[in-house]
Amino acid sequence: MPGAGIETVTLDENTGNPLDAVLAQVDRSGTGPLMIVGLERASPSAAEERPVLYALNMSRPDWPKVLPRPLVLWVPEYLLALLGQEAPDFLDWRSDTLFFADQPGSDLLALDAENWRIDLDKEGMSGARREARIEELRSRLAALENAAEDPVALEAVAGWLAEMGRHLTTLGDFQGALSHFEQALKVAEKLQRPELLASVYGNLGTFHGRNGEVAAAEAMYQKALQLFQQTGDEPAAARIYGNLASVELDRGSIEAAEKYCLRCLEVAERLGLQADVLSCFGRLAGIAEVRGDLASAKTFLQKALAPYREAEERADLAKVRFQLQLSRILLAEGDLAQAETLMEEAAGTAMEAGARPAVARSRRLLGTLYARRGDYLKAHALWQEALNLYRAMGLQGEAERTQALLEAPAPRR
């Protein structure tokens, strides 16, 4: 219902008085329907007492006075029964009750918010699910395309645009990703909310970094870092330190990379941010590899991969990166069999995720392995596959590096 102007307020487990919680979030000047979700978080079915429902019942006369607009309370069926017992006055006020039948999980995929909560440190979404989420985001953006002045709607739009950009970056659609990030930046600048601007700058930094644009990535990360420091968001600032370490590593500034990485690691370990700790191990491995300390690089990567060995069902793109790094170390050490196993597993996960950049990296590295074995026919086939992918994605720098492998003469035997 794109024209209905529905405003949504979400309650949580800390809600004491629903009316107070709603008033703290709602746009008081709004006149359209108000949907209230999340009451079950404050009234779980297993709870022995539910003071929040008592407060809801007692506040019933105040709702039409302070919120004279249509209200929709979205609750699970068990809570409807509890409302009849513990908030009867409030429940009697309703004009209607609509029941929605249970649906198979696959039918609700696009509606499950938890299913789609994609953080930068969680990359375990399959390609099919990612495509489904992209379609869901497109429909949401289309529904709010005229929300030019509503700050609540605009903030949602900025978040959806940025998420679209992240998905498209993962899929290798860099042109589409940049378009969505730039739109998200325009909305964030219009709202002038520091935390939102910082998030978009961080996303742009990641985009430019994966596209090989080191200077642009650093500029975006520095803007994000300044804003995150101003807002006091220490976890987000720590992630930016880690990203800046990657920028410096790409630039060849090893000391600066290590400084940023250790700063990120200190905060991540102190705050218990496991995914960021693992990312730091991967970056420290890269630093050690550049220094020629393959033993330390291997140790860091084994630490990064340890949680995945303990939970085999986890298979995300962070794991792919660690596997490819470790396979490169093993290749340098001459352990071709173990390196090939890791490369093939990483390639399979990347293909399932639809992550074309990771697929291209795995194909190119596997080609190098076959060249080490002397099978140049297979090596050239893999390098050509990687080259085609890089060209299709517009990653010119990676394409040139791959082309150089194809053009290098095979060693005489």
C-alpha positions in Angstrom: 0.0 0.0 0.0 2.5 2.6 -1.1 0.0 5.5 -0.9 -1.2 4.8 2.7 1.7 6.5 4.5 2.0 3.8 7.1 4.4 4.6 10.0 5.9 1.7 11.9 7.1 1.7 15.5 9.0 -1.2 17.0 8.8 -2.2 20.6 11.5 -4.3 22.3 12.1 -6.3 25.4 12.9 -3.2 27.5 9.5 -1.7 26.9 7.6 -0.8 30.1 4.8 1.3 29.0 3.9 0.8 25.3 2.3 4.2 24.9 5.4 6.0 26.3 7.6 3.9 24.0 5.5 4.7 20.9 5.4 8.4 21.7 9.2 8.4 22.0 9.5 7.1 18.4 6.5 8.3 16.5 6.1 11.4 14.4 3.6 13.4 16.4 2.6 15.4 13.3 1.6 12.3 11.4 -2.0 11.5 10.6 -1.7 8.3 8.7 -2.0 4.7 10.0 0.5 3.7 12.7 1.6 0.1 12.9 3.0 -1.2 16.2 5.2 -4.3 16.2 7.3 -6.1 18.7 5.0 -6.2 21.7 5.7 -9.9 22.0 9.3 -9.1 22.8 8.2 -7.5 26.1 5.6 -10.2 26.7 7.1 -13.6 25.8 4.8 -16.6 26.1 7.0 -18.1 28.8 6.9 -15.0 31.1 5.3 -15.5 34.5 4.3 -11.8 34.8 3.5 -9.3 32.1 3.5 -5.7 33.5 3.6 -4.3 30.1 0.1 -5.5 29.3 -1.2 -4.0 32.6 0.4 -0.7 31.6 -1.2 -1.0 28.1 -4.6 -1.6 29.7 -4.3 1.3 32.1 -3.3 3.7 29.3 -6.2 2.8 27.1 -8.1 6.2 27.6 -4.9 8.2 26.7 -4.3 6.7 23.3 -7.0 8.5 21.3 -6.1 11.8 23.1 -2.4 11.8 22.2 -2.5 9.6 19.1 -5.7 10.4 17.2 -4.9 8.2 14.2 -5.6 4.6 13.0 -3.6 2.0 15.0 -2.6 -1.5 14.0 -1.1 -3.8 16.6 0.7 -6.7 14.9 1.0 -9.6 17.4 1.3 -13.4 17.3 -1.8 -15.4 18.1 -0.8 -16.3 21.7 -0.5 -12.6 22.6 -4.0 -11.9 21.3 -5.3 -14.3 23.9 -3.2 -12.7 26.6 -4.5 -9.3 25.7 -8.0 -10.6 26.3 -7.0 -11.7 29.8 -4.7 -8.9 30.9 -5.6 -5.9 28.8 -9.3 -6.4 28.2 -10.2 -2.7 28.0 -7.6 -2.1 25.4 -8.6 -5.1 23.4 -12.3 -4.1 23.5 -11.4 -0.8 21.9 -10.3 -2.5 18.7 -12.5 -2.3 15.6 -11.4 -5.6 14.0 -9.1 -8.5 14.3 -7.5 -10.1 11.2 -5.8 -13.5 11.3 -3.0 -14.5 8.9 -2.5 -18.3 8.4 1.0 -19.8 8.9 3.0 -20.0 5.7 6.0 -22.3 4.8 9.3 -20.7 5.6 10.2 -20.3 2.0 7.0 -18.3 1.3 8.0 -15.9 4.1 11.6 -15.5 3.0 11.2 -12.0 1.7 9.3 -10.9 4.8 11.5 -12.2 7.6 13.5 -9.2 8.8 15.9 -11.4 10.7 16.7 -13.4 7.6 17.8 -10.2 5.9 19.8 -8.5 8.7 23.1 -8.3 6.7 26.0 -6.8 8.6 29.4 -6.1 7.0 30.8 -9.0 9.1 28.2 -11.5 8.1 28.4 -12.8 4.6 26.9 -16.2 4.6 24.0 -15.6 2.2 23.6 -17.8 -0.8 23.3 -16.3 -4.3 19.7 -17.3 -4.6 18.7 -15.7 -1.3 20.7 -12.6 -2.1 18.9 -12.3 -5.4 15.6 -12.7 -3.5 16.6 -10.0 -1.1 17.5 -7.7 -3.9 14.0 -8.1 -5.4 12.5 -7.4 -2.0 14.6 -4.3 -1.6 13.6 -3.1 -5.1 9.9 -3.4 -4.2 10.4 -1.6 -0.9 12.2 1.3 -2.7 9.5 1.5 -5.3 6.9 1.7 -2.6 8.6 4.7 -1.0 9.9 6.4 -4.1 7.7 9.5 -3.3 8.7 9.8 0.3 10.7 12.9 -0.4 10.2 14.7 3.0 9.4 12.0 5.5 12.5 11.6 7.6 11.5 8.1 8.9 10.9 6.9 5.4 14.0 8.5 4.0 16.2 6.8 6.7 14.7 3.5 5.7 15.4 4.3 2.0 19.0 5.2 2.7 19.5 1.9 4.5 17.9 -0.1 1.7 19.9 1.6 -0.9 23.2 1.0 1.0 22.2 -2.7 1.5 21.5 -3.0 -2.2 25.0 -1.6 -2.9 26.6 -4.1 -0.6 24.8 -7.0 -2.3 25.6 -5.8 -5.8 29.3 -5.4 -4.8 29.4 -9.0 -3.6 27.8 -10.1 -6.9 30.3 -8.1 -8.9 27.9 -5.6 -10.3 30.1 -2.6 -9.4 28.3 -0.1 -11.7 25.0 -0.9 -10.1 26.5 -0.9 -6.6 28.0 2.6 -7.1 24.7 4.0 -8.3 22.9 2.8 -5.2 25.7 4.0 -2.8 25.6 7.4 -4.4 21.8 7.6 -4.0 22.1 6.5 -0.4 24.7 9.2 0.2 22.4 11.9 -1.2 19.6 10.8 1.1 22.0 10.6 4.1 23.3 14.1 3.3 19.7 15.4 3.1 18.9 14.0 6.6 22.2 15.1 8.1 22.4 12.3 10.6 26.1 11.6 11.4 25.6 7.9 12.1 23.8 7.3 8.8 26.4 9.4 6.8 29.2 7.5 8.5 27.7 4.1 7.6 27.3 5.1 3.9 30.9 6.5 3.8 32.1 3.2 5.2 30.1 1.3 2.5 31.6 3.5 -0.2 35.1 2.8 1.2 34.5 -0.9 1.0 33.2 -0.5 -2.6 36.2 1.5 -3.7 38.6 -0.9 -1.9 37.2 -4.0 -3.7 37.3 -2.1 -7.0 41.0 -1.4 -6.5 40.6 2.4 -5.9 42.9 2.8 -2.9 42.9 6.6 -2.6 39.1 6.8 -2.9 38.7 4.0 -0.4 40.9 5.8 2.1 39.1 9.1 1.7 35.7 7.5 2.4 37.0 5.5 5.4 38.6 8.7 6.9 35.2 10.5 6.6 33.4 7.6 8.2 36.0 7.3 11.0 35.7 11.0 11.9 31.9 10.7 12.2 32.0 7.4 14.1 34.4 9.0 16.6 32.1 12.0 17.0 29.1 9.7 17.7 31.1 7.5 20.0 30.4 4.3 18.0 33.5 2.4 19.1 32.7 -0.9 17.3 32.1 0.9 14.0 35.2 2.9 14.4 37.2 -0.3 15.1 35.9 -1.8 11.8 37.1 1.3 10.0 40.6 1.0 11.5 40.6 -2.6 10.1 39.5 -1.3 6.7 42.2 1.3 6.7 44.7 -1.4 7.5 43.6 -3.2 4.3 44.0 0.1 2.4 47.6 0.6 3.7 48.4 -3.1 2.9 47.2 -2.6 -0.7 49.3 0.5 -0.9 52.4 -1.3 0.5 52.6 0.7 3.7 53.2 -2.2 6.0 54.0 -0.3 9.2 50.8 1.9 8.8 48.8 -1.2 8.0 50.0 -3.0 11.1 49.3 0.0 13.3 45.7 0.3 12.1 45.2 -3.5 12.4 46.5 -3.7 16.0 44.3 -0.8 17.0 41.3 -2.6 15.5 42.2 -5.9 17.2 42.6 -4.2 20.6 39.0 -2.8 20.4 37.5 -5.9 18.9 39.0 -8.2 21.6 38.0 -5.9 24.4 34.4 -5.6 23.1 34.1 -9.3 22.1 33.6 -8.6 18.4 34.6 -12.0 17.1 34.1 -11.4 13.4 36.3 -8.3 13.6 39.0 -10.2 15.5 39.0 -12.9 12.8 39.3 -10.2 10.1 42.3 -8.7 12.0 43.9 -12.1 12.0 43.5 -12.2 8.2 45.0 -8.8 7.8 47.9 -9.6 10.1 48.5 -12.7 8.0 48.7 -10.5 4.9 51.2 -8.2 6.6 53.3 -11.2 7.7 53.2 -12.6 4.1 54.5 -9.4 2.6 57.3 -9.4 5.1 58.2 -13.0 4.0 57.2 -14.5 7.4 55.1 -17.3 6.0 55.1 -19.2 9.3 53.4 -16.3 11.2 51.0 -15.7 8.3 50.0 -19.4 8.4 49.5 -19.2 12.2 47.2 -16.1 11.9 45.1 -17.8 9.2 44.7 -20.9 11.2 43.4 -18.8 14.0 41.0 -17.0 11.6 39.7 -20.3 10.3 39.4 -22.1 13.7 35.8 -21.0 14.4 34.7 -22.3 11.1 36.2 -25.7 11.7 34.3 -25.8 15.0 31.0 -24.9 13.3 31.1 -26.5 9.9 27.7 -25.2 8.8 29.1 -21.7 8.7 30.3 -21.0 5.2 30.6 -17.3 4.3 32.8 -15.1 2.2 35.1 -14.2 5.1 35.9 -17.8 5.3 36.5 -17.8 1.6 39.0 -15.0 1.9 40.9 -16.8 4.7 41.0 -20.0 2.7 42.4 -18.3 -0.4 45.0 -16.6 1.7 46.1 -19.8 3.4 46.1 -21.7 0.1 48.5 -19.1 -1.3 50.8 -19.7 1.7 50.6 -23.4 1.2 51.3 -22.9 -2.5 54.5 -21.0 -1.6 55.5 -23.7 0.8 55.0 -26.4 -1.9 52.0 -28.1 -0.2 50.0 -28.2 -3.5 47.5 -30.9 -2.4 46.3 -29.1 0.7 46.3 -25.8 -1.2 44.2 -27.2 -4.0 41.6 -28.6 -1.5 41.3 -25.2 0.1 41.0 -23.4 -3.3 38.3 -25.8 -4.5 36.3 -25.4 -1.3 36.6 -21.7 -1.4 35.5 -21.6 -5.1 32.5 -23.7 -4.3 31.3 -21.4 -1.5 31.9 -18.4 -3.7 29.9 -19.8 -6.5 27.0 -20.7 -4.2 27.0 -17.1 -2.9 27.1 -15.7 -6.5 30.2 -13.8 -5.5 31.9 -13.3 -8.8 35.0 -11.4 -7.5 35.8 -14.3 -5.1 35.2 -16.9 -7.9 37.6 -15.0 -10.1 40.3 -14.9 -7.4 39.9 -18.6 -6.7 40.1 -19.5 -10.5 43.3 -17.4 -11.0 45.0 -18.8 -7.9 44.1 -22.4 -8.9 45.5 -21.6 -12.4 48.8 -20.7 -10.7 48.8 -24.0 -8.8 48.4 -26.0 -12.1 51.2 -23.9 -13.6 53.4 -25.0 -10.7 52.5 -28.6 -11.5 53.5 -28.0 -15.1 49.9 -28.4 -16.5 49.9 -25.1 -18.5 46.9 -26.1 -20.6 44.7 -26.3 -17.4 46.4 -23.3 -15.9 45.6 -21.2 -19.0 42.0 -22.4 -19.0 41.6 -21.2 -15.4 43.3 -17.9 -16.0 41.1 -17.3 -19.0 38.0 -18.0 -16.9 39.2 -15.5 -14.3 40.1 -12.9 -17.0 36.6 -13.2 -18.5 35.0 -12.6 -15.1 37.2 -9.6 -14.3 36.5 -8.0 -17.6 32.7 -8.6 -17.2 32.9 -6.9 -13.8 35.0 -4.0 -15.1 37.9 -4.7 -12.8 40.6 -3.5 -15.1 43.5 -3.8 -12.7 42.7 -7.4 -11.9 42.1 -8.1 -15.6 45.5 -6.8 -16.5 47.3 -8.8 -13.8 45.5 -12.0 -15.1 46.3 -11.1 -18.7 50.0 -10.9 -17.7 49.8 -14.5 -16.4 48.4 -15.6 -19.8 51.0 -13.8 -21.8 54.0 -15.0 -19.7 56.0 -17.7 -21.5 56.0 -21.1 -19.9 59.3 -22.1 -18.4 61.3 -24.5 -20.4 61.6 -28.0 -18.9 
